[in-house]
Structures are given as structure tokens and as C-alpha cells.
Amino acid sequence: MSDADWRIPSSTTRWFADVPADAPVAVLLRHSARSPFLPGDAGDTVPLTSAGVGLAQRLGAMLGDRLRSLQASPLRRCMETAEALRSGAGVDVPVVADRLLGDPGVFVADARLA
């Protein structure tokens, strides 16, 4: 799949268009498109692809100044997703690494098994 093939799903754009501009919004994401894991690798350091960065930036642009805070798992691909969202939105908010979101956390009890 080429970078141009990665698009924000139409269901996401329809949902976002239906949310009133003055309404608070919480968006929960895992991460954008990532590179494949190597065999036997837990993937802790796997980066986003260029398509993944572009996709997150486009979503950030949709959010714009409605993006008020960013929390992400400290895993590389999650932090890169948050940075790309912030860049696309053009806002100056910190990206807070939160281990409760992963590494391990609520969803990952043992990183070796993940």
C-alpha cells in the first residue's frame, strides 16, 4: 500500500463533521500506521511509517485548535503519533508520556508477552 492509499476513514470524517464545533471531544487512538515487527520482537521501538505520520498529521489538521491535550504510551509509535497529531493541528500542547496507557499499563500487563 502506498502512502497515498492511507486515508482517514470516511466514518471518522462523518463523525467529526457531526460534532458541534463548540463541543468538547475526547479521541482515543492506539497509534497510526507502523512498520512491521521483526520476528520475535515485541515492537517497542517500531516507528511509524511515513504514511502513518501523514495520516496522523491529517487527523490533527481536522482537529485543529480543538486539540487541547495529548497523552500517549511512551512506546515510540504512540509518541510519534501524538507528535504528528500536534504538528498537523498546529497547536502548542505538550505530549505527555503516560505509562498507564501501555508499556505496561491497563492494556499490557507484560511487555514481553505483548
Number of C-alpha atoms within 10 A of each C-alpha: 6 7 13 9 8 13 14 12 8 9 9 11 12 10 9 14 11 9 11 9 11 7 7 10 14 9 7 8 10 12 20 24 19 19 16 12 13 9 7 7 12 13 19 16 13 17 22 22 17 15 20 23 26 22 23 28 23 19 20 24 20 17 21 17 13 17 21 16 14 17 17 25 21 21 21 16 26 25 22 23 27 27 21 23 28 27 19 21 22 16 18 12 13 13 17 14 17 16 16 15 18 20 19 17 14 10 12 15 12 11 14 13 7 13
